[in-house]
Amino acid sequence: MTAHATPVAEPAPPRAEALAATAATPAPTLSGWGRLPAPGREIFSESLESATRGAVLSRGLARSYGDASLPAHAADKVVNATMANRVLAFDEATGVIRVEAGVSLVELNRLFMPRGFFTPVTPGTKFVTVGGMVASDVHGKNHHVEGCFGAHVRSLRMRLADDSVVTCGPDENADLFDATVGGMGLLGHILEVEFTLHRIPSQWVWMESERVPDIDAFLAALAKSAPQWPMTMGWIDCLTRGRSMGRGILMAGRWATAEEAPPTPPRLGPQITLPFELPNWVLNPVTASLFNTAYYWRHLRQHAKQVVSPEPFFYPLDAVLHWNRGYGPRGFTQYQCVVPRAAGAPAVREFMELLTRLGGASPLCVIKDCGDEGRGMLSFPLSGMSIAVDMAVSPDVQNIVDKLNEFIIAAGGRIYLTKDRFTRPEHFRAMEPRLDRFLATREKYDPQRRLRSALSVRLFGDRA
Ligand SMILES: Cc1cc2nc3c(=O)[nH]c(=O)nc-3n(C[C@H](O)[C@H](O)[C@H](O)COP(=O)(O)OP(=O)(O)OC[C@H]3O[C@@H](n4cnc5c(N)ncnc54)[C@H](O)[C@@H]3O)c2cc1C
């Protein structure tokens, strides 16, 4: 569990000859999952306590798509938390666990699933750190039942902008806690997280899936499934127009009982790696449509019931490492929004039509039922339908995001910051009535706005 590599201290100031030798090498860059680069470098250390002193941003496994984990300025001190990956305490009787912020979900699953415990909320990839899960207040297929990850956090140990180290939680420095959960790393560096793991009856998942012919049927099926299943989500084909628009596969699941589960634990399948960046043209409207049709009809029976490994159920995309190279050198973004339940099914249908008309649709389009809003001041979900769609970066992408945002503002919804790179500040303000409270809390704990990121420059006007 402890890092195998030796700690990497802050780099020594480069000597003149070393500088001359590296003068021709390109400046180091960092990027998020969408692979749009920004100048900057990161410091790795096993000790977050020392590394975060004077740092302006922390990051984890860089699975946020946009600019949330990117520095505002190339010279900013950015700490990568992934070497601080120890489990500090675990109480088997209660499931309460305390970890360093750089622990990854893949490690937690490896260690605790065989002991009969699983994280209360998991996003759609296991390659995230617990610090990143708090900062984005991630949600999973069980949001309608369990809320976001932050709802299961008992306390955080943090380094603040003035370099002090404090503890916060739902009942201690609660304003700091509420602004940190979903606050995209802008309130402080998360050093340690205490939260509660859930007991699971087996290491297998009972899954039922259904092929659904169009978006209206899909929404009706999701609404029917939500009270019956602790976990639901769907893939929708948002490239097909006309009567079949929004057809897709609905998946519902629960942990299999010990009796239903096979006698041996699930085995990890072969890990495929996309070895290089594909050219931009590989993913085009024709290949995307072919993929969608094949994926839809791969689900041969209309209804299927099976016991499956958690890997394909929770983390289907993790089967191919570096799949983000598939979008080519242009990079990509994800537009994830929530359409409030009050706006109803017609608003979701209209959104899908707009998305297809604007040319923003791609093979990866996921729909989820969200439950009530949590306490995180900038936490994403609210009661309604979340729709997430990947989009290659193109000259049209800013216009597409603008138009979708205008629709979402009118519908009373919002977007997910951890996926975002293109939302304009005025659009974010218009969709986020909680923003003033967040900014006031940030002002209290960091009046000089020392902690910052490329996202906070773009959306909150921090100095670059
Ligand atoms: C394939 C895929 C599927 C996904 N599915 C989902 C999903 O279903 N639900 C969902 O909610 N999200 C989902 N995500 C998004 C992902 O869960 C979040 O972006 C998560 O924050 C990534 O964690 P990370 O460790 O990679 O953080 P990074 O991307 O490195 O950082 C994300 C944010 O957290 C901050 N941060 C990270 N570590 C710290 C720390 N120690 N202290 C303070 N701030 C910190 C960063 O500053 C940044 O603002 C998905 C992403 C991918 C690539």
The ligand as a Gaussian input file, in Angstrom:
#p B3LYP/6-31G(d) Opt

LIG

0 1
 C      -14.022000       7.187000     -17.416000
 C      -14.453000       8.167000     -16.343000
 C      -15.646000       7.955000     -15.713000
 C      -16.068000       8.841000     -14.704000
 N      -17.267000       8.614000     -14.109000
 C      -17.691000       9.456000     -13.149000
 C      -18.925000       9.211000     -12.471000
 O      -19.633000       8.239000     -12.755000
 N      -19.302000      10.083000     -11.491000
 C      -18.516000      11.152000     -11.136000
 O      -18.904000      11.887000     -10.228000
 N      -17.331000      11.397000     -11.755000
 C      -16.912000      10.578000     -12.743000
 N      -15.710000      10.816000     -13.363000
 C      -14.917000      11.987000     -12.940000
 C      -13.925000      11.639000     -11.812000
 O      -14.534000      10.792000     -10.863000
 C      -13.524000      12.933000     -11.098000
 O      -12.985000      13.847000     -12.024000
 C      -12.505000      12.722000      -9.979000
 O      -12.344000      13.930000      -9.274000
 C      -11.145000      12.314000     -10.514000
 O      -10.271000      12.032000      -9.420000
 P       -8.715000      12.280000      -9.591000
 O       -7.999000      11.666000      -8.456000
 O       -8.297000      11.830000     -10.948000
 O       -8.647000      13.856000      -9.481000
 P       -7.997000      14.937000     -10.477000
 O       -8.639000      14.825000     -11.805000
 O       -6.533000      14.843000     -10.422000
 O       -8.503000      16.280000      -9.787000
 C       -9.875000      16.599000      -9.810000
 C      -10.132000      17.782000      -8.873000
 O       -9.846000      17.368000      -7.547000
 C       -8.893000      18.230000      -6.956000
 N       -8.070000      17.401000      -6.078000
 C       -7.532000      16.184000      -6.342000
 N       -6.838000      15.749000      -5.269000
 C       -6.945000      16.706000      -4.322000
 C       -6.445000      16.840000      -2.985000
 N       -5.692000      15.906000      -2.407000
 N       -6.747000      17.962000      -2.316000
 C       -7.518000      18.925000      -2.866000
 N       -8.013000      18.851000      -4.113000
 C       -7.733000      17.752000      -4.833000
 C       -8.126000      18.833000      -8.126000
 O       -7.567000      20.084000      -7.780000
 C       -9.216000      18.970000      -9.164000
 O       -9.944000      20.150000      -8.935000
 C      -15.261000       9.962000     -14.356000
 C      -14.042000      10.171000     -15.019000
 C      -13.633000       9.274000     -16.005000
 C      -12.314000       9.506000     -16.695000

